[in-house]
Amino acid sequence: MPARSSPKGPPVSRVRPHRLLCSLLLVAAAGLGTAGAAPASARPADGPAPLDRIVPAPASVRPADGAYRLTDRTAIRVPGATGETKRVAGYLADVLRPSTGYPLPVTDRGGDGIVLRLGAKGLGAEGYRLTVTRRAVTLSATRAAGLFHGVQTLRQLLPAAVERRTPQPGPWTVAAGTVTDTPRYAYRGAMLDVSRHFFSVAKVKRYIDQLALYKINKLHLHLSDDQGWRIAIDSWPRLAAYGGSTQVGGGPGGHYTKADYREIVRYAQSRYLTVVPEIDMPGHTNAALASYPELNCDGTAPPLYTGTEVGFSSLCVPKPVTYDFVNDVIRELAALTPGPYLHIGGDEAHSTSHEDYVTFMNKVQPVVAEYGKTVIGWHQLTGATPAKGAVAQYWGYDATSAAEKAQVADAAKKGTRLVLSPADRAYLDMQYAKDTPYGLHWAGYVPVERSYDWDPGTYLAGAPAGSVLGVEAPLWSETLSESAQAEYMAFPRLPGIAELGWSPASTHDWDRYKVRLASQGPRWDAMGITYYRSPQVPWPAK
């Protein structure tokens, strides 16, 4: 996991053992925060939610008079539907039926009601148009992903109680008008570290559902690190069986079988997220080194590791067996992964000489291409020779040296694309403040306003705006093992990163955003999402 820029040397400690213990003892505080009474502007109006209350902010909103009301006679209509359109309609029905108690049949017959239709022009791969009149709610898109994103907007325009799984009283009204929406960036990601603490398939699915609410379209899974190897590799079975048998603090760990991983991929696809798997190397590899002695230069396997230091492990770059290992792992993982990207890590290789690092990266990048994938690496990849089409994920922060920032910007000028994850803005595991019960603060404390208040297009000086492929919010798990803990750190910051990736730069305004963000609180309450009630946000009074 990226931690901080530092010269090669002894391992860097991120968290003192007593700090980790104290964090885990404060589980009971996870749902607590402080917030004053919300101003009137943040409180829901008596009528339907305004069209401009959406997160992420839509590209265009044109309000109109009136509202549409769902009733027990409402149908979800998919005239001329493809299989994908019917699946999105079924997803919408599954969201709405429990709380409304209405049958909401899905039908391909025309008429009023909620209408989902493909064939719209000019909306791209993920855009949509939502038109609401007194008679109908019509969602139009060019592709099914756009319809799915439009469904998330429709959910936010209904009362928060629509998210509950038991019948609620309603009424279920949607304000009239038109929302036309397309994303700013093609890559809008969130990363989940399942290596420091293992997260089950069910926990990953829960997080996927939460990401989909805010139009995130990439799920980056950090599948290997010093503390655990989490994906079964048939040609190297001890990686998962032994290397995955523990985690931070010495718990039982775990790993995904290939069937498990395929299920995560399938579920993510059903929510229009692409899985980006990461095998971190040549550093962050103790779990692999412990599993196979021959991957070590001295032929001796180190013990399994359950601490939180970084920078002490390295694959043996000169050994031919290292590249047999890399080839097999990438081949098997690429075959399991339908998406275009494969992440090879490359950060904090403090125990690998610069010469060996360059040699390793120059040998590994063509292997990724051989198996039909585009390589992503942490931004240290730019210290080697990024392959044509490679993507560098920038995780630097205020303390990152000017030379390192310039190195990344220079690579961007030469064609390397960037995904921006500045640690002091986008890292969801950074503590909000000194009393946050989980997380770390090596990049500083990151309150909600700071997480939101930056522009990806201008963030990295010298990097062309056109080199920015998108943004990603990583969630590292040294101090996190349960969904409630992960949610507490992700919410309310994750929606802000999602907005930076989706919405036009012209919509970015903290004072307006915090009011829109506050309106999400009752929705999270209805969904059972644990979140931090930041005092910077004017939450509605409970």
N, C-alpha and C positions, 0 to 999 in steps of 0.2 A: 504494500500500500504506500502511495506517495506520502511522505511526511514533511520533510523540509530539505532545502538545499544545504548540503554540507560536504566538505571535502572527504575524500576517502580516509577512513580511519576506523576506530572502534565502533561497535554497534551504537546506534542512537536510540535512547530510551524515550518512548512517547508518554508513558504513564507509570507513575510509581505504584507498586503493589498496593500500598495502603489507600491510594486514591481510587484504584479500581475496586477494592473491597468496599470502600465507603459508597461508591456509586451503586454497587449492586445491593447494598443494604438500604438504599433509599428508594426502592421500587414503589413503595407506598406513596411517594410524592410525585410520581410520574404524571398524574393527571392534574396536578395543582399548578396554579400560576396566580398572578395578581393582575387585576384589570378593574378600572373604575367603571361606573355606569356609562353606557354608550350614549353618545350624543344622538339627537333626533335623526340626523342624517344617516346614521348607521342602523337605525331600527327599521324592521320591515314595515312597509306601508300596509294599510288595510286592504288595498287592492292587490292585483298580481304584481310580481316582481318586475321592475323596469328592465327593458331590454339591455340597458347599458350597465347592468349589475353583474355581468358575466365575468368569470375568470377562466381562462385568459381573455383579455379584452378583445372583442371582435374588431375586424378591420373596418366594418361599416355597419351602422345602426340607423334605421329610419322608423321611428315610432309612428303609430297610427291610432286612431280612436277605437275603443272597444276592446274586447277580449274574447278568446275562445274558451269554452268550458267543456271539460270531459264529463261524460255521463255514462250511465250503464248501457247506453245504446251506441257508444263510440266504438268504431272499428279501426284497426290499423290496416291501411290499404296499400298494396304493392302491385299496382297495375303493370302488366308486362314484365313481371319480376324475374330476375335471375336468382340462382340459388343463394348468392351472397346477399342480395337485397332481402330475401326472405329470412336469412339468418340474422341480419341486423334488426329486422322487424320483430323477430322472435325474442331477441335480446331486449328490445324496448318493452315488449309485452311482459317479459319476466320481471323487469324493473317495476312496472306500473301496477301489475295485478295485485300483489299482496297488500299494498297500502290503500288502493282505491276500492278493492273488492269487486271491480268490474271485470266482465269476461274478456273484453278487448280482443275479439277474434282477429286473426291475421288472415286477410283475404286478398285475392288478386282482382276482385271486382272493383270497379270505379265507384266514385261517390265522395261524399264529404267525410270528415273525420280526421284522422292522422294519416297523411299520404307520404310514402317514401318513393322517390322516383330517381332513377339514373338517367343520364343523357344530357344533363346541363352542360353548357359550353363555358369555357374560360375560367373554370374553378380549379384546374390542376388535379393532382393526384389525391389531395387531402382536403380541398376546400368544399364548402357547402353553402347553400342558401336556404334560410328558414323564413317562410312567409306565413304569418298568422293573421287570419281574419275571424269574424264571428262564426263562420261556417266550417273552417278547416284549418289545420296545421299542415303545411306542405314543406317537406324536406327534399331538396334537389341537390344532386351532386354529379360530378363526372365519373367518380369511382366510388366503390362501396366504402372505402376508408373515410371519404368525406361524409357519407351518410352517418357513419358511426360517430364521427366527431360532432356532427349536428345533433345527434341524439344526446350527447353530453350537455350541449347548450340547452336543449329542450328540458332536460332534467333540472337545470338550475333555474329555469323560468317557472317551474312548478313549485309549490310550497315545499319546504324542507321535509315535512312529514311524509312526502312521497317516497323517501328513502327507507322508511320503516318497513318491517316485514310482517306487520299485522295490520288489520283494517283500521283506517283513520277517518275522521269525520269529513275532511275536505273543507270547502269546495276546491275543485281542481281547475283553476283558471290560468290562462297564459295571455299575457299582454299582446295586443295586436301590433303588427309592424313587420319589418323585414330586416333580417340580419344576413349580411353577405360577408363571408369570412374565408381567408386563405392564410396559410402560415408564412411567417417571415423566413424561417430556416427549415431545411429538410430534415435535419438531425436534431431531435429533442429527446434527450436521454436521461435516464436515472440508472445509477449503478448500485447493486446490492452485493456487499461482501459476505459471501457464505463460507469463507475460509476461516476467518478468525473465530467465528461461531457459526455452526451449521444451522441453516434454516430449511425446514422440511418443505416438501412440495406444496403442502397446504398453505404454509406461511408465504411462500413465494407467490402463489396464486392470489392470496389476499392483497399483497403489495401490487401485483399487476392490476387488479381491479381499481385500486386507489390511483395508480398512475394514469389509467385510462380516463378517469374523471377529468383530467386536465390536459388531455390531448398529447400526452407523452407518447412517443412512437418507437423508442428504443429501450430495451432492458439489457443493460450490461451486467453480466454475472461474473464476478471475480471468483474463479473456480479453484485457484491454487495459490498457496502461499506457504510461509514457513510453518504455520500451525496446522494446516490441513489440506489434503488433496481431495476434491469433492466430486470428481466425475470418473466413472469406470472406464478404463482403457484395457481392452481385451489383451493386447500384446504386452502390456506391462501391468499385470493384475495387482501387484502389491502396492501400486500407487494409491488406489482407493482402499483396498482391504487393510493395509497397514498405515499408509500415509494419511488416510482419512479417519483414523481411529481415535483421534483426540481433537482438542480445540483449546483456545485460551482458557487458562484456569484448570485444565486437565479433565474437562468433561468428556463424554463418550464420543463426541464428534459425529461423523456420519458421512455418507456420500450418496450421490444420485446414480442409480443404475441407468443404463442406456434407455430403458423404458421410462424411467422417471424423467430424464432429461427431455425425451421426446414429448412427454405429457406437458412439461413446462413450455416447450416450444409451441405445441399445439394450442395451449390455453392462451399464450401470449398472442399468437396469430389471430385467435378468435376475438381479441380486443385490439387488433391492428397494431401490435407492438412486434418489433423484430428483435430477436435475442442476439446479443453480441457476446460470445463467450471469450473469457480471458484466461490464458495460461501465462502467468507472470514468469519471466526468465530474462537473463541468466541468474539474477538475484531472486530473493524471496522464494527459494527453492528447497528449503530444509526438509519439507515433507517428502519430496522426491528423493533427495540425497539420503534420507534415513531409510527409504524403502529399497534402494538399490545401491550397494557399495560401489559398483563400477562407475557410477556417475560422479564419484569423487576423485580428485586427482591422486590422492594417496590410497585409493581403494578401500577406505574404511568408512563405514556408514556412521554418521553422528546420531545421537539419540533424538527421538521425537522432541519437539519443542512446543511449550505451552505458554511462553511468555509473550511480551509485546515489543521487544526490541526489533530493530530493522538493520539491514546492511551487512549482516555477517555471513550470508550464504552465497554460494555461486556454483553453477554448473562448471565442469572442467572443460574449458573452451578448446584446448588442444586435442582432446581425446576423440577419435572417430565415433565411439559409441554414443557420445553426446548427441551427434547428429542423426544416428539411428533412432534414438529416443525422441528427438524433436520431430523427425519425419513421421514416426508412428503416431505420436500424440496428435499432431496437426491433421494427419490423414483421417484418423478416426473421428476427431471432433468436427472436422469439416464435413464429413459424411453425415453427421447427425444434425447439422445446422443449415437450414435452407437460406438464411439471410446472407448478405454479401460480405459481412465483416468478420474478421477474426483478430482478436487483440492479443499481442504478444508481450505486454507489460513493458519491461525495459527500464523501470525506475529503480533508484536507490541501489544500484549494483556496486556498492562501495568496496566489496571484496573482489571485484573484477577489475583488472588494469584497463586503462583506456584503450590500449591496443587490442586487448582481448575482447573488450566490449564491441569495438568497431568490427572486428573479425566475426564475432558471433552474430551481430545484427545483419551484417552483409551476407552471411550464409543462411540465416533463418528466413529473411524476407522473401527470397525466391521460393522457399518451400511453401509458404502461404499462398503465393501466386500459382504454384504448381497444382494446388488443390482447389483452385477457382475462387479464392477469397481475396478481398482487399485487406491489406494489413493496417491495423491501428496499433500504435504504441504510445506510451506516455511520452511527454515532450522531450525526454532525454534521447529519444530516437534521433532527434535532429543533430545530436553530437556525433552520430555515425553518418551514413549516407542513406537518407530516406529513399525508398524505392519510388518509382514513378506511380503516382496515384495514391501514395501512402497518406495516412491521416495521423497527425500528432495531437494527442490530448494534453492540453496545457493545464497544469495544476499549480503553477507558481502563485506567489502571493507577494505582499509588500516587501518582504525580506529577501525575495529572490534577486540575485545580482543582475545588474544592468546588462552584463555580458551574456548571461544565460537567456534573458528576455530577447536580446538582440539576435542571438543564435536562432531562436524560434522564429522571430520575425523574418530573418534572412531566408530561412527554409521556406516560409510561406511565400515570399517573393519569388522563389524558384519553383513554386507549384505544389508544395506540400499543403494539404488542407488541414484546418484546425477545428478541433472541438474544444470549447473553452469550459474549464472547470476550476476557476481560481479558488484556491483552498480557503481564502478568507472571505469568500462570497458564496460559493456553491457547495462546499463540503457540508453535508447535513449532519455529520457527526461532531462538528465543532460546537462547543457549548454556547448557548445564548448569552449566558452571564456566569459569574463565578459560582452562583448557587445552583446551576443546572445539575441535576442528579446523575446524568449520564454524559458520555462524550469526553472529548479532549479539547485542549485550547492551544496547541503548539503554533497554530496560525493566527491566534487571537480569538477573542470572543466574537461571535457573529450574530448579532440581534437581527430581527426580521427586516428592519429597514435597510441595513447594510447588505443583506443577502439580495435584496431586490434592486437596490439603487446603483446600477451600473449598466452600461450599454455594450453588448458583445461586439458590435460593429466597430467600436472605437477603443476597446479595452486595452489591447496589446499594441503599444506604440510601434509604428513601423510596419505592422502586418497589414496587407491590403484587406479592405473590408470584404472583398469578394472571396478571400481565402477562408473565411469563417463558414464552416459547414453547419455549425450549430453549437448547442450548449448541452451540458450534462451535469446532473446533481449526484455526486457519489455519496454513499452511506456506508462508511467503514464500521466494522462491528467488534472492535476490541472490547467495548463495554456494553454491547447490545446482544441479547440472545433471544428475546421474545418480541412478538409483533407489537405489543403495546409500547415497548421501549423504542423500537424503530419508528413507530408512528409519532411518538412524542418529539423525536428529533427531526422528523421530516415535515411535520405539520406544526406551524403554518408556513415554513419556508419553501417547501417543494412547489406549491402553486405559483410562487413568485418566479422561480427559475423557469417553470413551464411558460409563464407569460413572456419572459424575456426571449424564449425560443419561438413562441407563436405570434405574438402581437406586433403590430407596427411600432417602430421606435417612437413615433409621435404620440402614442397612447401612454408612454411610461411617465407616470407622475405619482409619487408616493402618497401625497395627500388624498388623491382620488382612489388610488389602489387600496389603501388601508381600509377605506369604507367598504369597497367591494369585497375585500378579504374578510372583513368582519361578518359579512352576510353568509359566509361559508360555515361559520361556527355551528349554527343550529343544524346544518346539514350533516356535519361530522358527528354531532351528538346523536342524530337519528341513525347514523350508520354504525355507531359504536367505535368511531375512530378516536383514539387517545391523542390529544394535542396540547400544546403549550399555549396557555392564554396570555400571550405576550402583552405587557402593559403598553406597548407601542400601538396596539390595535384596539379600536373602539368596539369591542364585542358587545352584542346585545345582552342586556341583563337577563340572567336565567330566572 
